[in-house]
Amino acid sequence: MESSPRSRRSRRTPRHRPAPDNQPTSTASDDTQTGQLPRVAGRRRTVLRTLAAVALLAAAALVLGLSWVPDPDEPSRPPTADELTRLSAVRVTNYRDLRAGVNLTAGTGAARIDLVGWIDWSRPLLYLDLGGPGAGTERGLLQATPGVMLLRPAPTTPAPPSPAPPPLVPPTNGWRLAAPSATDRLQPLLDLLFALATDRSDPPAGETARWIGSADDADVLAAQLPPAQPGAPTPPATEVRWWVDREARLHRLEARLPNLGPVAVRLNRTDRPTLRPVEALGGQPGTPRPLSTAERRRLTLLPTQLRTAGEARATLTALIDSEANLHGTGWVNWSRRSAYLAVDDLDPPRRRILLRHERGRTTQTELPATVNAGVDPVEPPLPVPTAGWKPAPDTGLAALLDAALRAATTPEEGTARRIRGDRLNDTDLDVVEVAAIGEPIRYWLDRSGLLHRLQLPTAAGTWAQVDLTFGDSAAN
């Protein structure tokens, strides 16, 4: 006798069996109350295990991408003619592209240095943020040309968790010439970045060049770094690998440098803002041209303006060398042809002196001990001390102050050109360069012909400056 549908259903195994008495039933509310993750069983546990494995594989792929090696089934070989041609054109492509974003890592572990920012090969100029566990006291901002390196130490706060580009508009103060210890460590890295561009194609790579593989739409080629300039020595980089795309553009470079270890450079070819050199490096290059009639007239009237004003308050900034980053305040007097300033060395141990420059002779004396022990810049005391003056060593300040006093004499005809327009304290100015005896002098003139800033190049490759404010009284 066949069983009825109802009786067949009754003999089926129940879908949900009650939990044994000694095992409490798990509910969503229990998990919520205890703060525990919900219990997972069966197919759901398998899915989560699969997702965890995928996450581990993705992390491993990221690590491998940061330190790429070719697949075993891609043996190296000699480059093709096309690959050699693109490799020879890489540095010209960088030069023609003008600028690129830079992310450089040098060394490993506690000695690692991170440099993040931009390079302008056309000037050339580097503007970077210096960080990493190996940066030490040099952590902060960096601007450099091939001959000069400036650092602006970061405040003594915890280092950021990851390197980031510097602000597009660089701070105007706090810059120092790099100390020899910093130069020895960082200069090979800066030389490597500057050497990645040239205005002519390189000769074909030698027989040692190899095609290693391909990655990220680029061919990976092993070849020695060419000299930065024809006839210059070959940079000391070894094990150099180039990531070069079909348009002869460099995207990545890896090498080893003596005393630094592995170096990885990544270029962002779409991140290429116009860089602003700080004033100690000469400021914006501008487009030099002859003076207009109005500009020539204002320059001609400058001596009369200065002699009429008589004197001005002066603020001096001069990065003379790594142990003489100077700041001074005082007065320049064209009637007496003299200057009188209190000058501080901004780096420890702080040195504070009084400086007088009269009729081509520069003398100095120590500030009183009560003033010398301070931290903030000070004004020179009045009346002027009469004792303790002795000849000042030639640090370049005498030439700068002499140039400020000679601004009250008419320059020779045809020796001036306009470098650029600029802005200082919300005033539009013309930066005019006069070819004087020795070094060029730059005058920052407003539309009335009044002098706001004077600059003079130094032996260190920087520009020293005196900012002038008229209307303040002095007793010099």
Salt bridges, closest charged atoms under 4 A:
ASP31 OD1 - ARG39 NH1 3.89
ASP82 OD2 - ARG86 NE 3.02
GLU83 OE2 - ARG77 NH2 3.03
ASP97 OD2 - ARG269 NH2 2.96
ASP114 OD2 - ARG112 NH2 2.93
ASP120 OD2 - ARG123 NE 3.53
GLU138 OE1 - ARG185 NH2 2.71
ASP199 OD1 - ARG200 NE 3.40
ASP202 OD1 - ARG91 NH2 2.60
ASP219 OD2 - ARG86 NH2 2.80
ASP219 OD2 - ARG246 NH1 3.62
ASP245 OD2 - ARG249 NE 2.82
ASP245 OD2 - HIS251 NE2 2.76
GLU254 OE2 - ARG252 NH2 2.62
GLU279 OE1 - ARG420 NH2 3.66
GLU295 OE2 - ARG289 NH2 2.85
GLU295 OE2 - ARG418 NE 3.35
ASP344 OD2 - ARG350 NH2 3.09
ASP344 OD2 - ARG352 NE 3.05
ASP345 OD2 - ARG351 NH2 3.45
ASP347 OD1 - ARG176 NE 2.78
GLU358 OE2 - ARG356 NH2 3.29
GLU379 OE2 - ARG313 NH2 2.19
ASP402 OD1 - HIS357 NE2 3.65
ASP402 OD2 - ARG406 NE 3.18
ASP422 OD2 - ARG420 NE 2.79
ASP428 OD1 - ARG423 NH1 2.53
ASP430 OD2 - ARG298 NH2 2.94
ASP430 OD1 - ARG418 NE 3.04
ASP430 OD2 - ARG447 NH1 3.24
GLU433 OE2 - ARG417 NH2 3.18
GLU433 OE1 - ARG442 NE 2.81
ASP446 OD2 - HIS452 NE2 2.89
ASP467 OD1 - ARG453 NE 2.55
